Amino acid sequence: MKRRRLILLAIVAVLIIVAGYGIVLIRRGFSAAAEPSTLEKVMAGTARRLATPAGAAKEKNPLPATPENVKAGNELFLARCAGCHGADGSGQTTS
């Protein structure tokens, strides 16, 4: 019975910490321009590693870095990504 109570107390403590961190994130807001906290960096890195297939790091880009391909990639970035990440990828946007 004592062990069950200790586990329940640990779960409640974790939930309180997670809720508190969530409130801080919500009050601070979400922005690509803000420097992420250490916890955010760790969580993002972990999520990226878990989502990337094991052999993907060894794969090469199938498209050569020709001027045409680089221009096409830049146009795609400007059309689909720059709104949030900024035209130079810095996260500094006008909106």
N, C-alpha and C positions, 0 to 999 in steps of 0.2 A: 504494500500500500504506500509506503514511504517513497519507493522508487517511482511509482506512478505519479505521485504528487510532485516530485522533483522534475520529472519530464514535462508535466503539464506547466509547471512554473517556468521552465526554460522556454517552452513554446510561446507562452504568453509574453515573456520578456523579448523574444525575437520579434514577435508581432508588434509590440509597442515600438521597438527600435525601427522596424520597417515602416510603420505608420508615421512615426516622427520624421524619418528621412523623406518619405513621400510628401508630407506637408511642406517641408523645407523646399523640395524641388518645385512643387506647385506654386508656392509663394514667390520663389525666385524667378520662375518662368523657364521656358525652354528656348534656347537660342544656340545657333551654331557659333556665334561670336563669343559667348562666355567660355572661360576656361573650365573644362570639366573637373569635377572633384576626383580625388584618388579612387574612391569607390566606383564612380562612373567609368573611369578608365579601366579599372580591373574588370568590371562587369562587361564592358564593351569588348575588351580583348578576349575575354573568356567566351562570350557569345560568338565572336568572329571565328575563334579557333574551333568551337563546336560545330559551327555551320559550314565550315570549309572542309570538303572531302580530303582525305589523307594525301592523295596523290596530286592535288591541285597546286601545291607549292612548287612542284617540279615541272609543271606544264609551262610551255612557252606560248606567247601571244601568237595566234595563227596569222595575224596580219602584220606584214612588215611595216616599219616606221617610215613609210614613204611620205613625201609632202602631201599627197592626196589623202592618205589615210589619217595623217595628223590633222589636216584641215577638217575632215569629216568628223573626227572625234571631238575637236574643239567646237564645231557647230552643234553637235549633239549635247555637249556639256553646257554650252550657252543656252540652248533651248530647254533642257530638262533639269539642269542641276544648279545653274548660276543664281536662280531666284533665291535659293536658301544658302548656298555656299559662297556666293560672290563670284564675279567673273574670273577672279584669279584664285579662287578656292580658299580665300582667307576667312570667309564667313562674314565679312563686312558687306552688308547690303543696305540699300536705301529703304527697304520695307521692314 
